[in-house]
Amino acid sequence: MQRFRPYVLPVAIVLGLLLHRWCAMFSFLVPFIIFTILLLTFTAVDLRRLRMSIIDLWLILFQIVVSISCYVLITLLGGSHIVAEGVLIGVLCPVASSVAVVACMLGANREMVTTYTIVGNLMVAIVAPVVFSLVGDHPELGIWNSFLLMISKIGATLALPFFIAVVLQFLLPNVNNFIARYKGLGFYLWSVALLFTLGQTIDFIFLHGESNWISIAWLGGLSLLFCIIQFSFGRWLGRRYGDVIGGGQLLGQKNSAMGIWMANTFLSPLSAVFLAFYSVYQNLFNAWQIAKMKKK
């Protein structure tokens, strides 16, 4: 199975592009797949060793400051409101819940990655409602309703597997160890989730792209630029704190499905195209990293 790993992501990307309508029909399965991936991840790490570190604070600061600053800058320069919202959601978007699958495969520290998966998602759940109440297209939702929506979306896939893993590690360690033995399945489950998510995002572009090609072109170009910036800055930050791969993946690998939902709920739906493109770029980069690691 190991020798097929470099080809799994490219195949998932190609199938997602070609079969986007079919894949979009099964996108409802993604939360259940992510739940399983997180349960495998959490049972494979000693949860008592999870600690916040300085790099977590820098990652949080980057997401908040850069997302808001870029939105303000694009708006002041007379740029499209949709493009400004796209960059905002693209940077503020939480780290992918399944980030540990690729990051740990590439050699990142599992405890650090798991910690920021939890901390980063909670940060977005707290900060995003405040930001959306000020700049979003639906201010009538208010901060509290927005917060409840965010928590309901994040909690089911993030908090529940974490709680189950805590119970298993402290009360049923043998069951925990049995589940942890299959943590390698997370990569293949993630590939299936990627297939459905990518198909959904490509289908989204076709549905919302009509007569908006100029904005889509800007969103696509800026998405590539910020994909490069976030992975590069994350790797630079990770180098300073002893985990190059972890830093890059935690800042660069986004939960595109969550971000698209956030854009559809609180912002202009077309701004979600930024993350649709981003999903393609980040996974092409991940596929390249895995192939490079395989050669080594």
C-alpha positions as a printed Julia matrix, in Angstrom:
296×3 Matrix{Float64}:
   0.0    0.0     0.0
   2.87   2.36    0.77
   4.06   2.49   -2.84
   0.68   3.77   -4.03
   0.6    6.75   -1.65
   2.26   9.29   -4.03
  -0.48   8.6    -6.6
  -3.52   8.72   -4.33
  -3.85  12.51   -4.16
  -3.3   13.21   -7.89
  -5.89  10.56   -8.76
  -8.36  12.07   -6.26
  -7.78  15.54   -7.73
  -8.27  14.39  -11.33
 -11.4   12.39  -10.49
 -12.77  15.34   -8.5
 -12.32  17.6   -11.53
 -13.81  15.15  -14.02
 -16.65  13.82  -11.87
 -17.47  16.99   -9.92
 -21.25  16.69  -10.21
 -21.25  13.09   -9.04
 -18.8   13.86   -6.23
 -20.87  16.85   -5.07
 -23.79  14.48   -4.47
 -21.75  12.63   -1.84
 -20.26  15.68   -0.1
 -22.64  15.1     2.83
 -20.41  12.15    3.81
 -17.36  14.37    4.39
 -18.15  15.3     8.05
 -18.46  11.6     8.94
 -15.15  10.83    7.21
 -13.42  13.74    8.99
 -14.85  12.52   12.3
 -13.27   9.11   11.72
  -9.94  10.64   10.68
  -9.83  12.8    13.81
 -10.71   9.86   16.06
  -7.79   7.9    14.55
  -5.53  10.95   15.01
  -6.53  11.68   18.6
  -6.24   8.07   19.75
  -2.72   7.89   18.25
  -1.38  10.77   20.34
  -1.0   11.04   24.11
  -3.52  13.8    24.82
  -1.83  14.57   28.16
   1.19  15.83   26.22
  -0.73  18.47   24.27
   0.55  21.95   25.14
   0.22  25.32   23.49
   3.51  26.85   22.37
   4.77  30.16   20.97
   4.29  29.0    17.38
   0.56  28.58   18.04
   0.32  32.24   19.03
   2.21  33.36   15.9
  -0.06  31.27   13.66
  -3.16  32.74   15.3
  -1.77  36.27   14.99
  -0.96  35.77   11.31
  -4.46  34.53   10.47
  -6.22  37.37   12.28
  -3.97  40.3    11.36
  -3.27  39.37    7.73
  -6.89  38.48    6.9
  -8.31  41.75    8.26
  -5.44  43.86    6.9
  -5.82  42.46    3.39
  -9.58  43.04    3.44
  -9.08  46.67    4.5
  -6.27  47.24    1.99
  -8.19  45.82   -0.98
 -11.26  47.86   -0.01
  -9.27  51.1     0.37
  -7.63  50.55   -3.03
 -11.06  50.3    -4.62
 -10.91  46.57   -5.25
 -13.91  44.32   -5.63
 -15.85  43.63   -2.44
 -16.11  39.98   -3.46
 -12.34  39.71   -3.93
 -11.73  41.39   -0.55
 -14.07  38.91    1.13
 -12.4   36.02   -0.7
  -8.95  36.93    0.65
 -10.42  37.52    4.12
 -11.99  34.09    4.3
  -9.03  32.43    2.61
  -6.57  33.55    5.3
  -8.92  33.36    8.29
 -10.22  29.91    7.28
  -9.36  27.34   10.0
  -6.66  24.73    9.57
  -7.92  21.51    7.98
  -9.18  19.06   10.59
  -7.3   16.31    8.76
  -4.0   18.22    8.61
  -2.3   15.65   10.84
  -2.68  13.0     8.14
  -0.32  14.69    5.67
   1.79  16.64    8.18
   2.7   13.58   10.26
   3.32  11.51    7.14
   5.85  14.14    6.08
   7.52  14.07    9.5
   5.8   16.79   11.55
   5.42  16.53   15.31
   2.06  14.87   15.98
   1.49  16.62   19.32
   2.14  20.09   17.89
  -0.08  19.49   14.87
  -2.9   18.06   16.99
  -2.71  20.97   19.43
  -3.1   23.63   16.75
  -5.84  21.65   15.02
  -7.89  22.17   18.18
  -6.65  25.66   19.1
  -6.81  27.04   15.55
 -10.39  25.9    14.97
 -11.54  27.3    18.32
  -9.82  30.6    17.54
 -11.75  30.93   14.27
 -15.01  30.02   16.01
 -14.45  32.96   18.4
 -12.89  35.56   16.07
 -14.86  34.96   12.86
 -18.32  35.93   14.27
 -16.91  39.29   15.41
 -15.31  39.93   12.01
 -18.38  38.83   10.06
 -20.67  41.05   12.13
 -18.57  44.04   11.02
 -17.79  43.25    7.37
 -20.12  40.41    6.4
 -23.15  40.51    4.14
 -25.51  39.38    6.92
 -24.97  41.66    9.94
 -28.48  40.85   11.11
 -27.18  37.5    12.37
 -25.22  39.26   15.11
 -22.16  38.01   16.96
 -23.95  35.53   19.22
 -25.96  33.79   16.47
 -22.86  33.67   14.28
 -20.88  32.15   17.14
 -23.52  29.47   17.73
 -23.53  28.6    14.03
 -19.73  28.3    14.01
 -19.64  26.15   17.15
 -22.36  23.84   15.82
 -20.39  23.38   12.6
 -17.0   22.83   14.23
 -18.12  21.01   17.37
 -19.64  17.95   15.72
 -16.5   17.0    13.8
 -13.83  18.3    16.19
 -15.05  18.21   19.8
 -16.84  14.86   19.7
 -13.9   12.71   18.48
 -11.64  14.53   20.95
 -14.01  13.76   23.82
 -14.28  10.09   22.77
 -10.47   9.84   22.57
 -10.14  11.32   26.09
 -12.6    8.77   27.48
 -10.85   5.9    25.7
  -7.33   6.91   26.79
  -8.27   7.29   30.46
 -10.91   4.57   30.85
 -10.41   2.07   28.02
  -6.72   2.22   27.03
  -6.8   -1.19   25.3
  -9.61  -0.06   23.02
  -7.74   3.2    22.39
  -4.58   1.32   21.42
  -6.54  -0.98   19.12
  -8.03   1.99   17.22
  -4.68   3.8    17.14
  -3.12   0.85   15.31
  -5.14   1.83   12.24
  -4.11   5.49   12.14
  -2.53   4.88    8.71
  -6.02   4.52    7.26
  -6.48   8.25    7.85
  -4.58   9.08    4.67
  -6.87   7.01    2.46
 -10.0    8.27    4.2
  -8.72  11.81    3.69
  -8.25  11.06   -0.03
 -11.9   10.03   -0.26
 -12.96  13.18    1.61
 -10.77  15.21   -0.76
 -12.43  13.59   -3.78
 -15.91  14.58   -2.58
 -14.86  18.05   -1.34
 -12.95  18.93   -4.49
 -15.83  17.75   -6.64
 -18.15  19.96   -4.61
 -15.9   23.01   -4.96
 -15.44  22.58   -8.71
 -19.19  22.15   -9.11
 -19.6   25.32   -7.04
 -17.44  27.29   -9.5
 -19.55  26.14  -12.43
 -22.78  27.02  -10.63
 -21.71  30.51   -9.47
 -19.22  31.48  -12.14
 -21.6   32.63  -14.84
 -21.02  36.3   -15.82
 -18.49  36.72  -12.98
 -15.33  35.57  -14.75
 -13.31  38.72  -13.97
 -13.86  38.31  -10.22
 -13.19  34.58  -10.54
  -9.91  35.26  -12.34
  -8.82  37.63   -9.54
  -9.88  35.14   -6.87
  -8.0   32.34   -8.63
  -4.8   34.37   -8.99
  -4.83  35.7    -5.43
  -5.66  32.24   -4.13
  -2.47  30.88   -5.69
  -0.47  33.82   -4.3
  -1.74  33.35   -0.76
  -1.29  29.58   -0.94
   2.4   30.22   -1.65
   2.63  32.93    1.05
   0.97  30.85    3.78
   2.92  27.67    3.17
   6.18  29.64    2.85
   5.65  31.77    5.95
   4.44  28.75    7.92
   7.58  26.8     6.97
   9.78  29.79    7.89
   8.01  30.06   11.23
   8.26  26.33   11.77
  12.0   26.45   11.08
  12.41  28.95   13.92
  10.56  26.66   16.34
  11.91  23.29   15.24
   9.21  21.93   12.91
   9.38  23.15    9.3
   6.76  20.73    7.96
   4.34  21.3    10.83
   4.5   25.09   10.52
   3.9   25.0     6.78
   0.98  22.59    6.94
  -0.72  24.28    9.89
  -0.77  27.67    8.19
  -1.08  26.52    4.59
  -3.5   23.59    4.72
  -7.01  24.97    5.04
 -10.38  23.4     5.79
 -11.77  24.48    2.42
 -15.17  22.84    2.98
 -15.57  24.79    6.24
 -14.38  28.0     4.58
 -16.85  27.62    1.7
 -19.66  27.11    4.2
 -18.56  30.23    6.1
 -18.51  32.28    2.88
 -21.96  31.03    1.86
 -23.4   31.73    5.31
 -21.84  35.07    6.25
 -20.32  36.62    3.1
 -20.93  36.8    -0.63
 -21.25  33.22   -1.93
 -18.95  34.0    -4.85
 -16.09  34.8    -2.44
 -15.98  31.05   -1.7
 -14.39  30.57   -5.13
 -11.11  31.7    -3.5
 -11.12  28.57   -1.34
 -12.34  26.4    -4.21
  -9.15  27.29   -6.1
  -7.12  27.11   -2.89
  -8.26  23.53   -2.33
  -6.82  22.54   -5.7
  -3.52  24.39   -5.15
  -2.89  23.1    -1.63
  -3.56  19.51   -2.58
  -1.36  19.68   -5.66
   1.39  20.93   -3.35
   0.66  18.15   -0.84
   0.79  15.56   -3.62
   4.15  16.95   -4.74
   5.5   16.85   -1.16
   4.43  13.22   -0.72
   5.96  12.21   -4.04
   9.2   14.01   -3.14
   9.31  12.27    0.24
   8.71   8.91   -1.45
  11.72   9.46   -3.74
  13.93  10.25   -0.74
